[in-house]
Amino acid sequence: MANNDYPMPPHYPFINTQMMTARELREMLEDLWEWVHDAEMAHENVAPSDDLIQEIRQQMGVIIEERVERHSDEPGRSAE
């Protein structure tokens, strides 16, 4: 059973990828990845719901897509 006391992910739900710099996108992705990792490793008595973890993973996908889109027109550059 999920615990509602588990800390919410950083920046969630106020994420607007189009208004963020490349650095902010990278840092947010790192923060969210760390949260997902910790949430998945948390004991089931304190872990957030699987639905919330999946929602954050989907948000991470949106951030990655934005990073790829920004770098797609720059020769020799990748999203990383």
N, C-alpha and C positions, 0 to 999 in steps of 0.2 A: 504494500500500500504506500502511495506517495505521501510525502510530508509537505504541507504548505509552508513550512518554516524554512525550507531550503532556500538559500539566497538566489534571487533572480539573476539571470545572466546580465553581464555588464551592457549598458546602453540599451537594453531591451525595454520596451518595444519602439524606442525613438530612433530608429535607424533610417536615414534617407541617404542612400548611397550616391545619388546624383549630386548631392550638396557637399560631399566630402572630398578632401584632398586624397591623393594616392597614398600618402603617409598615414592618414587617418584610416583609410580602408585597410591597409596592411596591419596597423596596430589593432583595429577592431577585430579583424579576422583572427589574429593571434589571441586576443582576449577571449573571444568566443570559443576558439578551439580548446583553450585551457579550461574554460568552464565546462564544456561538453566532456572532456576527459575526466575531470574531477567528479562531475555528476554521474557519469557511467561507473566510476569506481566507488562511489558512495554506497554505504550499506543500504539495503532496500528499505530499512525503517526510516531513513532520512532523505533518500534520493528523490529528486523531482520526478514527475510523471514521464513515462516514455513518450507521450505526446508532446510535451514541452521540449524534450531533448530533440525529437524529430523536427519540431518547428524551428529550433535554433540551427540545426543542420541545414534546413532549407534556406534559412537566412544567410548562412555561410555560403551556400551555393550562389545566392544573389550577389553577394560581395565579390566572390571569385569571378562571376560573369562580368561584373562592372570593371574589375581590374583587367580582365582579358580584353574587353572592349576598348578600354582606354589605350592599351598598348598594341592593339592589332594593326594600327596604321603607322607604327614606328618600326622601320626596318632594324633588324638585329636586336629587338627588345622582346622580352616575354613578360608575363604577369608577375614573375618573381624577380 
